[in-house]
């Protein structure tokens, strides 16, 4: 399941000083923060207008700092939502770790015979398992310069891996085993092709059991190279969940740091307001 992201563009009080004349102040800023200048203003009036603009900016700073000190502040609300998302991730991780292990179902050691691999273009691989004869041929691929490229994808021409499933396999396990055998047969064919290309000997005593070794981790099957796709998928899901958990924890920490930073600015904001009010009072125009 997706988890909401709470990162957003935060209001920066200092950005208001960069507002060109006549533009709307940033969200949350009062309209009085916009500078208004007239050619007929006296020096005192100009100074008073500047002080009022500064007062509006500091008011916004003060509001943010005071909000950060209240229990029901926006940062705390986001922290709570992030905590709920973290709890959801933890539940998914726990469910992933608690998936049941299926009972192992080994396949008979039916020999794989008539193994042959040709590197002549196009490369081909042949072998027989029981009554099924498998043929794979390499698709001729072309590079951007127009020449043939070796080691293209192998295409299965004959053979049905699902027909190799013994009748003793329970019906509810047959679809998963069929998918596994189909993939494992391809893995075996690619390995034969690669061995031939590298002038390595072909296997002499491979069997159907070697293509479907029971996996002790999940109860599924491992392919010819010892890879369990079910475990690989579960590991990938776990990595994604742990990465999401790290991201959410980092965002929650950042929210708390931002709230603390604003709260620390409260005494400074109050002092600045008092200083500006004092200057305005000196000009004979108390707020």
C-alpha positions in Angstrom: 0.0 0.0 0.0 1.2 3.6 -0.7 2.0 5.9 2.2 1.4 9.7 1.9 4.3 12.1 1.6 4.1 15.1 3.8 7.0 17.0 2.4 6.0 20.4 1.1 7.3 23.9 0.5 7.5 25.6 3.8 6.9 29.3 4.3 10.1 31.3 4.5 9.5 34.7 6.1 12.7 36.0 4.6 11.4 35.5 1.1 8.9 38.3 1.6 11.7 40.8 1.4 12.4 39.7 -2.2 8.8 40.4 -3.4 8.8 42.9 -6.3 6.6 45.9 -5.9 2.9 45.2 -6.6 3.1 41.4 -6.2 1.0 39.4 -3.8 2.9 38.5 -0.6 3.5 34.8 0.1 0.6 32.7 1.5 0.0 33.6 5.2 1.6 37.0 4.9 -0.6 40.0 5.5 -1.3 42.4 2.5 0.4 45.1 4.6 3.7 43.5 4.0 3.7 44.8 0.4 5.8 48.0 0.1 3.9 51.1 -1.0 5.9 54.1 -2.0 4.8 57.5 -3.2 6.9 60.2 -4.6 5.3 62.8 -2.2 6.2 60.8 1.0 8.3 62.7 3.5 11.4 61.0 5.0 9.4 60.3 8.2 6.5 58.9 6.2 8.8 56.6 4.2 10.5 55.5 7.4 7.1 54.8 9.0 6.0 52.7 5.9 9.2 50.7 6.1 8.6 50.0 9.8 5.1 48.9 9.2 6.3 46.6 6.5 8.9 45.1 8.8 6.2 44.8 11.6 4.0 42.8 9.2 6.8 40.4 8.4 7.8 40.0 12.1 4.2 39.4 12.9 4.2 36.4 10.6 7.4 35.2 12.1 5.9 35.6 15.6 2.7 33.7 14.6 4.8 30.8 13.4 6.9 30.7 16.5 3.9 30.9 18.8 2.1 28.1 16.8 5.2 25.9 17.3 4.9 26.2 21.1 1.2 25.1 21.2 0.4 21.4 21.6 -2.0 21.3 18.6 0.5 22.7 16.1 0.7 21.9 12.4 4.1 20.1 12.8 2.6 17.8 15.5 -0.3 17.0 13.2 2.1 15.9 10.5 4.1 13.9 13.0 1.0 12.0 14.0 0.1 11.2 10.4 3.7 10.1 9.7 3.5 7.9 12.8 0.3 6.2 11.5 2.1 5.5 8.2 5.0 4.0 10.1 2.7 1.8 12.0 1.1 0.6 8.7 4.6 -0.2 7.3 5.5 -2.1 10.5 2.3 -4.2 10.1 3.2 -5.0 6.5 6.7 -6.0 7.5 5.3 -8.2 10.3 2.8 -9.8 7.8 5.6 -10.4 5.3 7.8 -12.1 8.0 4.9 -14.3 9.1 4.0 -15.8 5.7 3.7 -19.6 6.1 6.2 -22.0 4.8 4.7 -24.5 2.4 5.5 -28.2 2.9 8.3 -29.2 0.4 7.2 -31.1 -2.7 10.3 -32.6 -4.4 10.0 -33.8 -8.0 11.2 -37.2 -9.3 14.8 -37.4 -10.6 13.7 -37.8 -14.2 16.9 -37.7 -16.3 17.4 -34.8 -18.7 18.7 -36.5 -21.9 19.7 -35.6 -25.4 21.4 -32.4 -24.2 22.9 -30.4 -27.1 23.9 -26.8 -27.6 25.0 -25.2 -30.9 26.6 -21.8 -31.1 26.1 -21.5 -34.9 24.0 -18.5 -35.7 21.3 -18.7 -34.6 22.4 -20.5 -31.4 20.1 -23.3 -30.3 19.6 -25.6 -27.4 17.9 -29.0 -27.2 17.1 -31.5 -24.4 14.5 -34.0 -23.4 12.8 -34.5 -20.1 10.5 -37.6 -20.0 8.3 -37.4 -23.0 8.8 -33.6 -23.6 11.4 -32.5 -26.1 12.5 -28.9 -25.7 14.0 -26.7 -28.4 15.2 -23.1 -27.8 16.6 -20.9 -30.6 18.2 -17.6 -30.3 16.4 -14.6 -31.9 18.7 -12.8 -34.2 19.2 -9.3 -32.9 20.8 -6.3 -34.7 22.8 -3.6 -33.2 22.5 0.1 -34.2 25.4 -0.3 -36.7 23.4 -2.9 -38.7 25.5 -6.0 -37.7 24.2 -9.1 -36.0 24.6 -9.3 -32.2 25.3 -12.6 -30.5 23.5 -13.8 -27.4 20.0 -12.6 -28.1 17.0 -13.9 -26.3 16.3 -17.6 -26.5 12.8 -18.4 -27.8 11.1 -21.7 -26.9 10.0 -23.6 -30.0 8.9 -26.9 -28.5 8.3 -28.5 -25.1 5.7 -28.1 -22.4 7.0 -27.7 -18.8 3.6 -28.0 -17.2 3.3 -31.5 -18.6 6.2 -32.6 -16.4 4.2 -32.0 -13.2 3.4 -35.4 -11.5 -0.2 -36.3 -10.8 0.6 -36.5 -7.1 1.1 -32.8 -6.8 -2.0 -31.2 -5.0 -4.2 -29.1 -7.3 -3.7 -25.9 -5.2 0.1 -26.2 -5.7 0.1 -27.0 -9.4 -0.2 -23.4 -10.8 2.8 -22.2 -8.8 4.8 -25.3 -9.8 3.9 -24.8 -13.4 5.1 -21.2 -13.4 8.3 -22.3 -11.7 9.0 -25.1 -14.1 8.4 -22.9 -17.1 10.9 -20.4 -15.8 13.4 -23.0 -14.6 13.5 -24.7 -18.0 14.4 -21.4 -19.6 17.1 -20.8 -17.0 18.5 -24.3 -17.8 18.4 -23.5 -21.6 20.2 -20.2 -21.1 22.9 -21.9 -19.0 23.4 -24.5 -21.7 23.8 -21.8 -24.4 26.2 -19.8 -22.2 28.3 -22.9 -21.5 28.6 -23.6 -25.2 29.6 -20.0 -26.0 32.3 -20.2 -23.3 33.5 -23.7 -24.4 32.5 -25.2 -21.1 31.3 -28.8 -20.7 27.5 -29.4 -20.7 26.0 -31.2 -17.6 25.9 -34.9 -17.9 23.6 -36.0 -15.1 21.0 -33.3 -14.8 17.4 -34.2 -13.8 14.0 -32.8 -13.3 14.6 -32.7 -9.6 17.6 -30.3 -10.2 15.2 -27.9 -11.9 12.9 -27.9 -8.9 14.8 -28.2 -5.7 12.6 -27.6 -2.6 13.3 -24.2 -1.0 13.6 -24.5 2.8 12.9 -20.8 3.3 9.4 -20.6 1.8 8.5 -24.2 0.8 8.6 -23.3 -2.9 11.2 -24.4 -5.4 14.7 -23.3 -6.6 15.6 -23.3 -10.2 18.6 -24.8 -11.9 20.9 -22.1 -10.6 19.6 -22.3 -7.0 17.4 -19.2 -7.1 13.9 -19.1 -5.5 11.7 -16.5 -7.2 9.3 -16.5 -4.3 12.0 -15.7 -1.8 13.5 -13.1 -4.2 10.1 -11.4 -4.5 9.6 -11.4 -0.7 13.1 -10.0 -0.2 12.4 -7.2 -2.7 9.2 -6.4 -0.9 11.0 -6.3 2.4 13.6 -3.9 1.0 10.9 -1.6 -0.3 9.1 -1.6 3.0 12.3 -0.9 5.0 13.3 1.9 2.6 9.8 3.5 3.0 10.1 3.2 6.8 13.5 5.0 6.7 12.0 7.8 4.6 9.0 8.2 6.9 11.3 8.3 10.0 13.5 10.9 8.4 10.5 13.1 7.5 9.1 12.7 11.1 12.5 13.8 12.5 12.6 16.7 10.1 9.2 17.9 11.2 10.2 17.8 14.9 13.4 19.7 14.1 11.4 22.4 12.2 9.0 22.8 15.0 11.8 23.1 17.5 13.6 25.7 15.3 10.5 27.9 15.1 9.8 27.5 18.9 13.4 28.7 19.6 12.8 31.8 17.6 9.9 33.0 19.8 11.9 35.2 22.2 13.7 36.8 19.2 10.5 37.4 17.4 8.9 39.1 20.4 12.0 41.3 20.9 11.9 42.4 17.3 8.2 43.3 17.6 9.0 45.4 20.7 11.9 47.1 19.0 9.8 48.0 15.9 6.9 49.2 18.0 9.3 51.4 19.9 10.6 53.0 16.7 7.1 53.5 15.4 6.2 55.2 18.7 9.2 57.6 18.4 7.7 58.7 15.1 4.5 59.6 16.9 2.4 56.8 15.4 1.8 54.1 17.9 0.4 50.8 16.4 
